[in-house]
Amino acid sequence: MINFSLKSQLSWQEIAVRMAFVVVTVAAIVWFMPRPSELNFEFEKDKPWSEADLTASFSFPVYKSDNAIEKERAERMKDFVPHYNYDKSVGAHQVALLRQKLDHLPIQYADNMKRSLATSLTDLYKQEIVDDQDSLVEKGIQAVKRIDGISIQNIGVQQLLTPRQAYELLLSNPTVRRYADVLRELNLNEFIEPNMIYDRERNKAILDSLLYVYPLERTVQVNEKIISHGDIVKEDTYQVLTSYLKEYKERHSSDETTMTLLGKILYVFIIILMFTIYLGIYRKDYFDKLRSACMLYALIIVFLLLTSLLVSHSLFHVYILPFAIVPIFVRVFMDSRTAYMTLTTLLLIAASMLQHPLEFIAVEMVSGMAVVFAMRELSSRSQLFWTAAIFILTATATHFALFLIRVGDLQQFDHIEYVYLIICGLIVFCAYPLLYVIEKTFGFVSDITLVELSNTNKELLRKMSEVAPGTFNHSIQVGNLAAEVARRLDANAQLVRTGALYHDIGKLVNPIYFTENQSGGISPHEHLSYIESAQYIIGHVTEGLKLADKYHLPRQIRDLIATHHGQGKAKYFYIKYKNEHPDEPVDDLLFTYPGPNPFTKEQAILMMADAVEAASRSLPDYTEQSIRTLVERIIDGMVQDGFFRECPITFRDIQYAKTVLIEKLKTIYHTRISYPEAN
């Protein structure tokens, strides 16, 4: 049963750390999620629709295109007849002005001449004079409405006179030409003004009613299919898509955007909270090692940020993002269950940014599961190749199966999404450099790095084989024993094996002070006090850590070096000193290793294997009973001394470790038959 009293078992500091992860992750994800106005589609007329099938998520009107509206208005303009008000007062006023001008002429000009000119101008104003006759002709208008009081009549545009035409017509009058000498003193052009006045208000009302075009063609109902993937975007479909995007943006008003934001926060918060609860129940040690928790939440944030960028800017297709890299990283550095849960959390949030989330979740989830199964361990680069191949095969097969279910017509098959999936698989194959980045950023170590470090041609190991061959052979034997125990206890066997190779590198500094490197029965300890000898023995841990720092060994290897003796004592010299000084107080720190005691299962395994292998070399005979007695005595003594109190190893694990060590030592020191000599 799940322990729902988890909160009461946590300190306020632990609760604050976990909630900080949740809040920071939710804030970062929601901040980068696409805004409603950013949800655009890239499409062109007479080009294939490259997105997934599009279905209306709400009912919306389809607007007419600007070209269609302009075309309809142009057709209606053919029926437009402008209205002009005929103003008699204009002619009377201009004739009066002419008379005043004529009255100021010298006396020799006869009165009949003045009357003739005034009469000619009066007759001219009986015709219709307008300012814009030319523009009417250009617009193709054939007639206008002449409004004279309550009388309205149609006048052909050709009957209208411009002021210039009216002036020329006046000058062509024989009566006017008779007085040419007088006209030189008069400027008749000053007395010609339009008497047809454009009725702006009336014409505006007519144009508004005439040119108003109902902007809607039809209404698309909710859940109505708009376009399928691969269909050609025709004129009518183009207008439907344009109307859909326009209506979509208008619907997201400020109030609705606030509600949408709250929905995003709630949705992301629920998923991230569930993921955090999973870690708290089943993998709470990841919060003890904050680098593990930081990597998990950072991977989720980074990949969701990339998803948001692709969706917001319509870059490529979301299938090009290598989501499968996330479970690969988590599986390499952590465990399979967490890899699957991380992938699920990532995909559920990413799907909320997409138009068709179910297809995306199905393809990525199935291919991600295949990747998790394929990455049981990563000990060579070739595994990445096979993992990428499995991803491509699984992803494309799943997508094709969904295509058959959804469409079922091979003639509509579109290869573009499969191209993106193949590119994604190639990116997965090229993920090896990113493993190095993850290692250095979060302090992890991958199996590939451990395999590389276990190469005996490495400078440090090669030097050990030359300077301290006994220690080198001892380290190899310890590595074999520890790796076998680790496999039985479901621990990291490669880490234990590599750590065993380096756990005694401190003996390179003074190799002769350690029995496995001595020859001829000569020991430098014969000339040292017990305290001095103990310091040389204990010092190999400190010297080993210095060499580990110098050669930039991973932190996990340094921890194995520091803990393989824990806070135990150099017992040989400690007991010798106590036996020879029974009445003197003993400073235990002079004979105690700096530690710390093991705090991981791998460190406990290495401690047991190291002590057992070293002690087994001193057995007088190698029988099953002697080996069993030795292993039981050494490991039980470690338990009694409390070396394993701080590491997650159980009594059952310790018993299994004893069994494995006994069986392996029996195999190593098995009795051989005596070969007879030839007579």
ChimeraX attribute file (.defattr): number of C-alpha atoms within 10 A of each C-alpha:
attribute: neighborCount
match mode: 1-to-1
recipient: residues
	/A:1	3
	/A:2	7
	/A:3	7
	/A:4	9
	/A:5	8
	/A:6	11
	/A:7	12
	/A:8	9
	/A:9	10
	/A:10	12
	/A:11	9
	/A:12	11
	/A:13	9
	/A:14	14
	/A:15	14
	/A:16	12
	/A:17	12
	/A:18	18
	/A:19	14
	/A:20	12
	/A:21	17
	/A:22	21
	/A:23	14
	/A:24	12
	/A:25	19
	/A:26	23
	/A:27	14
	/A:28	14
	/A:29	24
	/A:30	23
	/A:31	15
	/A:32	16
	/A:33	23
	/A:34	20
	/A:35	16
	/A:36	19
	/A:37	15
	/A:38	13
	/A:39	17
	/A:40	14
	/A:41	16
	/A:42	10
	/A:43	16
	/A:44	13
	/A:45	14
	/A:46	13
	/A:47	12
	/A:48	15
	/A:49	20
	/A:50	20
	/A:51	19
	/A:52	15
	/A:53	15
	/A:54	17
	/A:55	16
	/A:56	16
	/A:57	14
	/A:58	13
	/A:59	14
	/A:60	19
	/A:61	17
	/A:62	22
	/A:63	21
	/A:64	20
	/A:65	19
	/A:66	10
	/A:67	9
	/A:68	13
	/A:69	17
	/A:70	14
	/A:71	12
	/A:72	14
	/A:73	16
	/A:74	12
	/A:75	12
	/A:76	15
	/A:77	16
	/A:78	12
	/A:79	11
	/A:80	17
	/A:81	16
	/A:82	21
	/A:83	23
	/A:84	22
	/A:85	16
	/A:86	25
	/A:87	17
	/A:88	13
	/A:89	11
	/A:90	16
	/A:91	22
	/A:92	14
	/A:93	12
	/A:94	19
	/A:95	21
	/A:96	14
	/A:97	14
	/A:98	20
	/A:99	14
	/A:100	11
	/A:101	12
	/A:102	19
	/A:103	12
	/A:104	8
	/A:105	14
	/A:106	8
	/A:107	8
	/A:108	6
	/A:109	13
	/A:110	10
	/A:111	11
	/A:112	9
	/A:113	16
	/A:114	17
	/A:115	13
	/A:116	14
	/A:117	23
	/A:118	20
	/A:119	14
	/A:120	17
	/A:121	24
	/A:122	16
	/A:123	12
	/A:124	18
	/A:125	22
	/A:126	12
	/A:127	17
	/A:128	22
	/A:129	24
	/A:130	21
	/A:131	18
	/A:132	14
	/A:133	17
	/A:134	14
	/A:135	10
	/A:136	16
	/A:137	13
	/A:138	8
	/A:139	10
	/A:140	11
	/A:141	18
	/A:142	17
	/A:143	20
	/A:144	18
	/A:145	19
	/A:146	21
	/A:147	18
	/A:148	14
	/A:149	9
	/A:150	5
	/A:151	9
	/A:152	14
	/A:153	12
	/A:154	14
	/A:155	14
	/A:156	13
	/A:157	19
	/A:158	12
	/A:159	12
	/A:160	21
	/A:161	21
	/A:162	19
	/A:163	21
	/A:164	14
	/A:165	12
	/A:166	23
	/A:167	19
	/A:168	12
	/A:169	12
	/A:170	21
	/A:171	17
	/A:172	11
	/A:173	14
	/A:174	10
	/A:175	15
	/A:176	19
	/A:177	14
	/A:178	11
	/A:179	15
	/A:180	12
	/A:181	9
	/A:182	15
	/A:183	14
	/A:184	9
	/A:185	9
	/A:186	14
	/A:187	10
	/A:188	15
	/A:189	14
	/A:190	11
	/A:191	17
	/A:192	21
	/A:193	20
	/A:194	21
	/A:195	22
	/A:196	23
	/A:197	17
	/A:198	19
	/A:199	14
	/A:200	12
	/A:201	10
	/A:202	12
	/A:203	16
	/A:204	12
	/A:205	11
	/A:206	15
	/A:207	17
	/A:208	10
	/A:209	10
	/A:210	14
	/A:211	18
	/A:212	12
	/A:213	15
	/A:214	9
	/A:215	14
	/A:216	12
	/A:217	14
	/A:218	12
	/A:219	12
	/A:220	18
	/A:221	15
	/A:222	12
	/A:223	12
	/A:224	13
	/A:225	13
	/A:226	15
	/A:227	20
	/A:228	18
	/A:229	15
	/A:230	17
	/A:231	16
	/A:232	18
	/A:233	21
	/A:234	14
	/A:235	12
	/A:236	14
	/A:237	17
	/A:238	18
	/A:239	17
	/A:240	25
	/A:241	19
	/A:242	18
	/A:243	20
	/A:244	22
	/A:245	16
	/A:246	16
	/A:247	17
	/A:248	18
	/A:249	15
	/A:250	12
	/A:251	14
	/A:252	16
	/A:253	12
	/A:254	10
	/A:255	10
	/A:256	12
	/A:257	15
	/A:258	12
	/A:259	13
	/A:260	15
	/A:261	17
	/A:262	12
	/A:263	12
	/A:264	19
	/A:265	16
	/A:266	13
	/A:267	17
	/A:268	22
	/A:269	19
	/A:270	14
	/A:271	18
	/A:272	22
	/A:273	18
	/A:274	15
	/A:275	18
	/A:276	20
	/A:277	15
	/A:278	14
	/A:279	18
	/A:280	18
	/A:281	13
	/A:282	12
	/A:283	17
	/A:284	14
	/A:285	14
	/A:286	17
	/A:287	17
	/A:288	11
	/A:289	10
	/A:290	12
	/A:291	14
	/A:292	19
	/A:293	20
	/A:294	14
	/A:295	20
	/A:296	19
	/A:297	20
	/A:298	14
	/A:299	20
	/A:300	22
	/A:301	21
	/A:302	13
	/A:303	20
	/A:304	24
	/A:305	20
	/A:306	16
	/A:307	26
	/A:308	23
	/A:309	16
	/A:310	17
	/A:311	22
	/A:312	20
	/A:313	14
	/A:314	16
	/A:315	12
	/A:316	13
	/A:317	16
	/A:318	22
	/A:319	21
	/A:320	21
	/A:321	20
	/A:322	20
	/A:323	24
	/A:324	25
	/A:325	27
	/A:326	22
	/A:327	28
	/A:328	30
	/A:329	24
	/A:330	23
	/A:331	22
	/A:332	22
	/A:333	21
	/A:334	18
	/A:335	17
	/A:336	19
	/A:337	15
	/A:338	19
	/A:339	24
	/A:340	22
	/A:341	17
	/A:342	20
	/A:343	25
	/A:344	20
	/A:345	16
	/A:346	22
	/A:347	21
	/A:348	18
	/A:349	22
	/A:350	24
	/A:351	17
	/A:352	15
	/A:353	19
	/A:354	17
	/A:355	17
	/A:356	15
	/A:357	15
	/A:358	12
	/A:359	16
	/A:360	18
	/A:361	17
	/A:362	16
	/A:363	21
	/A:364	24
	/A:365	21
	/A:366	15
	/A:367	24
	/A:368	27
	/A:369	19
	/A:370	19
	/A:371	28
	/A:372	26
	/A:373	15
	/A:374	18
	/A:375	19
	/A:376	14
	/A:377	19
	/A:378	19
	/A:379	18
	/A:380	13
	/A:381	13
	/A:382	11
	/A:383	16
	/A:384	21
	/A:385	17
	/A:386	15
	/A:387	22
	/A:388	27
	/A:389	18
	/A:390	17
	/A:391	28
	/A:392	21
	/A:393	16
	/A:394	20
	/A:395	26
	/A:396	19
	/A:397	16
	/A:398	18
	/A:399	19
	/A:400	16
	/A:401	14
	/A:402	15
	/A:403	17
	/A:404	12
	/A:405	10
	/A:406	9
	/A:407	13
	/A:408	13
	/A:409	10
	/A:410	9
	/A:411	7
	/A:412	13
	/A:413	14
	/A:414	13
	/A:415	8
	/A:416	11
	/A:417	19
	/A:418	18
	/A:419	14
	/A:420	18
	/A:421	25
	/A:422	20
	/A:423	17
	/A:424	24
	/A:425	27
	/A:426	18
	/A:427	17
	/A:428	25
	/A:429	21
	/A:430	16
	/A:431	19
	/A:432	15
	/A:433	8
	/A:434	12
	/A:435	21
	/A:436	15
	/A:437	12
	/A:438	16
	/A:439	16
	/A:440	12
	/A:441	11
	/A:442	14
	/A:443	14
	/A:444	21
	/A:445	21
	/A:446	21
	/A:447	19
	/A:448	19
	/A:449	20
	/A:450	20
	/A:451	16
	/A:452	15
	/A:453	20
	/A:454	19
	/A:455	13
	/A:456	16
	/A:457	12
	/A:458	12
	/A:459	11
	/A:460	17
	/A:461	19
	/A:462	15
	/A:463	16
	/A:464	25
	/A:465	16
	/A:466	11
	/A:467	18
	/A:468	25
	/A:469	18
	/A:470	17
	/A:471	23
	/A:472	27
	/A:473	15
	/A:474	19
	/A:475	25
	/A:476	17
	/A:477	21
	/A:478	28
	/A:479	26
	/A:480	18
	/A:481	28
	/A:482	33
	/A:483	25
	/A:484	21
	/A:485	29
	/A:486	24
	/A:487	13
	/A:488	14
	/A:489	19
	/A:490	11
	/A:491	17
	/A:492	16
	/A:493	22
	/A:494	24
	/A:495	25
	/A:496	31
	/A:497	27
	/A:498	26
	/A:499	29
	/A:500	32
	/A:501	28
	/A:502	27
	/A:503	32
	/A:504	25
	/A:505	27
	/A:506	23
	/A:507	26
	/A:508	22
	/A:509	16
	/A:510	16
	/A:511	22
	/A:512	18
	/A:513	17
	/A:514	18
	/A:515	13
	/A:516	17
	/A:517	17
	/A:518	16
	/A:519	9
	/A:520	5
	/A:521	6
	/A:522	10
	/A:523	15
	/A:524	11
	/A:525	15
	/A:526	9
	/A:527	9
	/A:528	11
	/A:529	12
	/A:530	21
	/A:531	16
	/A:532	15
	/A:533	21
	/A:534	22
	/A:535	17
	/A:536	19
	/A:537	21
	/A:538	22
	/A:539	17
	/A:540	25
	/A:541	26
	/A:542	17
	/A:543	19
	/A:544	22
	/A:545	23
	/A:546	15
	/A:547	19
	/A:548	21
	/A:549	13
	/A:550	9
	/A:551	11
	/A:552	11
	/A:553	16
	/A:554	19
	/A:555	14
	/A:556	17
	/A:557	23
	/A:558	21
	/A:559	20
	/A:560	29
	/A:561	30
	/A:562	25
	/A:563	25
	/A:564	29
	/A:565	28
	/A:566	25
	/A:567	20
	/A:568	20
	/A:569	20
	/A:570	22
	/A:571	12
	/A:572	12
	/A:573	19
	/A:574	20
	/A:575	14
	/A:576	11
	/A:577	17
	/A:578	14
	/A:579	10
	/A:580	9
	/A:581	11
	/A:582	9
	/A:583	8
	/A:584	9
	/A:585	8
	/A:586	13
	/A:587	10
	/A:588	11
	/A:589	10
	/A:590	16
	/A:591	26
	/A:592	19
	/A:593	26
	/A:594	18
	/A:595	17
	/A:596	17
	/A:597	24
	/A:598	26
	/A:599	19
	/A:600	17
	/A:601	21
	/A:602	29
	/A:603	29
	/A:604	29
	/A:605	27
	/A:606	29
	/A:607	26
	/A:608	24
	/A:609	28
	/A:610	23
	/A:611	17
	/A:612	24
	/A:613	19
	/A:614	14
	/A:615	14
	/A:616	17
	/A:617	13
	/A:618	9
	/A:619	11
	/A:620	8
	/A:621	13
	/A:622	18
	/A:623	15
	/A:624	15
	/A:625	12
	/A:626	16
	/A:627	22
	/A:628	18
	/A:629	12
	/A:630	17
	/A:631	25
	/A:632	16
	/A:633	12
	/A:634	15
	/A:635	21
	/A:636	15
	/A:637	12
	/A:638	17
	/A:639	13
	/A:640	10
	/A:641	12
	/A:642	14
	/A:643	22
	/A:644	23
	/A:645	14
	/A:646	14
	/A:647	15
	/A:648	14
	/A:649	17
	/A:650	12
	/A:651	10
	/A:652	10
	/A:653	18
	/A:654	20
	/A:655	14
	/A:656	15
	/A:657	23
	/A:658	22
	/A:659	15
	/A:660	18
	/A:661	23
	/A:662	23
	/A:663	14
	/A:664	16
	/A:665	21
	/A:666	18
	/A:667	10
	/A:668	11
	/A:669	15
	/A:670	12
	/A:671	11
	/A:672	6
	/A:673	6
	/A:674	6
	/A:675	6
	/A:676	6
	/A:677	5
	/A:678	4
	/A:679	3
